[in-house]
Amino acid sequence: MSASTELAARGLPPPVWDVQDLPAAQWQAFYTAVLDAFHESEPDEATALWSSLAEPLRCHVVRDEGAIVGTAGIFSFRMTVPGGHLVETAGVSMVSVQPTHRRRGMLSALMRHQLESLQRQGEPLAVLTASEAPIYGRFGYGVAARQLSLDVQSHHITLATPAGGEVALTLEDPYKALASCEAFYARQVPRRPGMLARTEGWEHLPLLDPPTRHGAAYPLECVMARVNGEVAGYARYTVTVDWSRRNTAQGTVRVRDIEADNPHVYAALWRFLLETDLTSRVIAPNRPVDDPLLHLVSDVRRCAPTVLDSLYVRVVDVPVALAARSYATQIDLVLEIEDAQAPWNRGRWRLTGDQLGAVCTRSHDAPDLTLGISALGSAYLGGTTLTELAGAGRIHAHRPETLAAATTAFTSPVAPWLPHSFCRSLLPRM
């Protein structure tokens, strides 16, 4: 039962919440309210980083008797979409309601205000990662990218070796190697939908490792891969060694990130991680669902692959968003969009395009497909097919042959992936 329905059943009018812009001077009070709502605390290092990345002018609050009881913030990003284009995207974060004020319509007020602000500012897309999966579908967000979690029993597998030249691996200080790693990451961004172009300051996020996450502090390590003297990949990770079984070490490698520009280098980095002394387990909590490692290992069952929801997409401006990406094959169809929160998106749109680009305009023609805005968000990056959404009843195809053609056109040759969060929890707890 929704908050408004619950109040109506009790004979009470729905509350009217005044959503306000956050004065820049009150950022610390805002962030404290976010941490309180999530029952969290964090070290000063983490607070300092998030404070440096914050955009207070893009934060909104709801107050009750002067106290902040609801929050919502935005980080300004550019995200890769199918075709390799970078599109202005609002990274929705720090959304919270205090425990004393839940189920009273406050979240709906915050999300509605935020959506209307994004439409006025001309940002065609909004994205978020959800603390709880059921929350954001009702606000038009759909799961557009998933992540693969791996827990590898490294002593029980072998790794294939793709052909390639000599790869030189060196251990380097992750802080001193930061510029090289960041430059390499930037070259990978246009190659996969869902990846975010990091602006100044965000490069420090992968180095942040609050001790409270794993219950102990241990250093971040970095291995660089070079071919002919040029950086060809890197991995950042931590190692813990458990000596509780008397003289038998049971260590774990936790992979923060790993990037490479060819199969041979990628395999070399993984071999290094899997063969780390005093360890028998490698955990990689966030990899793309089409990670090549699954095809390099001798026994994929020893990797315990688990797929989780990751990036949620909300199409704020249908014609701009659909025209911003390209399509795998030629497409010409009329979409009828249903959107309860954004009346400017409702109605019929003719989408024509191909691998070079697209155009999307209003149409009065009969629709080929009818779908809700959250279904469009799920399909937007090419990781969720229109066919599977239709199979779930979330898309109605007026002509079956149109659905098949549209499905092919919307797909991406590589799975969309968000390599790092833009919320406080950098990695899943494992």
Secondary structure, DSSP 8 states (H G I E B T S, - for coil): --HHHHHHHTT-------EEE--GGGHHHHHHHHHHHTT----HHHHHHHHHH--GGG-EEEEETTEEEEEEEEEEEEEE-TTS-EEEEEEEEEEEE-GGGTTSSHHHHHHHHHHHHHHHHT--EEEE--SSTTSGGGGT-EEEEEEEEEEEEGGG--B---S----EEEEE-TTTTHHHHHHHHHHHGGGSTT-B---TTGGGGGG---GGGTTS----EEEEEEETTEEEEEEEEEEEEEEEETTEEEEEEEEEEEEESSHHHHHHHHHHHHT-TTEEEEEEEEE-TT-THHHHBS-GGGG--EEEEEEEEEESSHHHHHHHS--SS-EEEEEEEE-SS-GGG-EEEEEEEETTEEEEEE--S--SEEEEHHHHHHHHTSSS-HHHHHHTTSEEESSHHHHHHHHHHH--SS----SS-SSS--S---
